[in-house]
């Protein structure tokens, strides 16, 4: 996805704006919902999320993650396929937390 397109989609999704009609917008909306359920315990997924992260300090927020120049669909897919967390050990997020379709949706949201 081109940088400006990604920025626009991310800004609209984080602002809670209704998605534009289309498959991509639907996937982004699904990704937001999955991320709010699966990721918001540790990350700020959206400024309007009901649940605040329980980690202190919280894990990187989704805006910061999406803004990193080295973040690509491939790097996200690789990262989400493995446990992640402070130590990638006992307290790490399990890699099996999301199905393949859910992972696709979260990546589209990011």
C-alpha positions, 0 to 999 in steps of 0.5 A: 500500500502506498505511504499516503494511502496507508496514512489516510486509511490509518487516520480514518480508522483511528478517528473512528470514521465510517469506512468507505465502501469496498473490500479493503475498507471492510478488511480494515474495519475487521482488523480494527475490531480484531486488534481491539479484542486481541491487542488492546490489552498491551497496545493503544490500538485506537485513541477511542478504545474502551480498554486501556493497556494493562502493561506499564508502560504500554507496548508501542501504539499502532500509530507508531508501529504503522509509521515505522519506515521498516514496517511492511506487510511481510515484516508484520506477517513475520512478526505476528507469526511468532510470540512477541513481548518483552522477552518473547518468553513466558509473558510473550503474546502467543503467536496462535492468538489470531487466525490467518484471516484475523492476521490479514485483517490486522495487517490491513488495519495497520 
